[in-house]
């Protein structure tokens, strides 16, 4: 049933399934359900179980720090209106929490705090569950982005678990973040974002589906809103409503209509 798994991965998730990931999913099907028949495969795709095997969930705090510096520099322009941000394909939530930490840190230095709201979603229900819990291992704090780690100090509490050190997000940081499960192949439920961060995930979608993904993201942006993708992904972003721009060596895409 390898062909059926690959077919459904592309049709439903928009990705080309890695052979090793397919093998892992097939082993799970036999162990859990005792079968890899069509009905079982359809079941694990509809429940979201398949996403845990076929999608990439690499994440850590303040990844690609130039993007956070870019947002920091633009935040003052939202003092009156507030800012609405979407963290797309958020995996276990580090990006969304990093965005909130950044805004909270900037707010401590001004008289009138900037209001903000962050929607954060992923297709994989298990990583969204992790994001809601807000407990992370030591690999969530890496050298990349370390210049912003001081912003995390008030909100990341180190604790010792039975087997390893962990970091727990302070509950106060969650008040303006909404985590939910969503498939980027479908239109986003909310609209009118000022920023969408969709980083290091675009490369996994097949070429026929990339246009669909960009259309769904563009439709959720305000006119003049900004899409930020991973540094290695900018060349692949082509959409009539998104204009490529550069500010301080950061490439981004502005919705023009």
Secondary structure, 3 states (H helix, E strand, C coil): CHHHHHHHHHHHHCECCCHHHHHHHHHHHHHHHCCCCHHHHHHHHHHCCCHHHHCCCCCCCCCCHHHHHHHHHHHHHHCCCCEEEEECCCCCCHHHHHHHHHHHHHHCCCCCCCCEEEEEEECCHHHHHHHHHCEEEHHHCCCCCHHHHHHCCCCEEEEECCCCEEEEECHHHHHHEEEEECCCCCCCCCCCEEEEEECCCHHHECHHHHHHHHHHHHHCEEEEEEEEECHHHHHHCCECCEEEEEECCEEEEEECC
